[in-house]
Amino acid sequence: MSSIRARCSVLRVRRTRRSLSDTVPPDVRKRTVSVHLLLVGAAASPDHEHMFRIEQDPQGILITNPRGYSAFTTVFFGGRRRRHAATLAAASGAKPGGRALDIASGPGTLVFALADRVGPHGEVVGIDAAREMVEYATARSGNRTNCRFEYGVAQSLPLPDASFDVVTCTFGMHHIPEADRGNALSQMWRVLRPGGRVLLADMAPVGVHGRLTKLLSRHMDPTEIDIRRYRNPLEQAGFQDLEYRTVQPSTGVLTGVKPA
């Protein structure tokens, strides 16, 4: 039975090849689809938690295997993880000389994209609740002098009031305990300067990503990743000018502004 399911999965993934960028060489597309299939199968397994070393903590869900998670996101975004991060950084409104905070910063990919936008006279801080991620991202930062990583949780940010122009949290809200998510949004409001922007993002799955989400839904509630659910909570926290959009691949983005 498992071999039959595997063959069906191969057929389904083959049908999605056209969704990959036409600019990607055929041999790269073939390898990407193959690895994507492998990861979809792994994610569908009840043991997928061990692949990323997912831990349940009073502060939320922690991913403590940075390399495994980085490999997954690289394939999930079709080898365009950095380009995807650059798109989100642009959508955040980060500007040269500004200060940005990325909550649940993980391996640091978005932090580096934000650092490119704020330039040498700006600063980006990445906060993550998994110390393994903080250490891994710090090691990846190399010679960058305009970004740093710290341990912390979204619902109790160890940062001063009104100290950032931009706050982002991507693929992380569903890791925060539901009872603490309102506090997390209030903390984002607190550390933002008047006129600052918040950006929340999570999967808006279509195509092969939709199939992956369907498989993962055996172990999680798929509505948890719908970032549109935070529109009303953001308004209640005081944010205005809320906008929702989708960016490729398969990401829903919700932005708002703290009134000046």
Secondary structure by P-SEA (a helix, b strand, c coil): caaaaaaaaaaaaaaacccccccccaaaaaaaaaaaaaaaaaaacccccccccccccccccccccaaaaaaaaaaaaccaaaaaaaaaaaaacccccbbbbbccccccaaaaaaaaaacccbbbbbbbccaaaaaaaaaacccccccbbbbbbccccccccccccbbbbccccccccccaaaaaaaaaaaaccccbbbbbbcccccaaaaaaaaaacccccccccccccaaaaaaaaccccccccccccbbbbbbbbccc
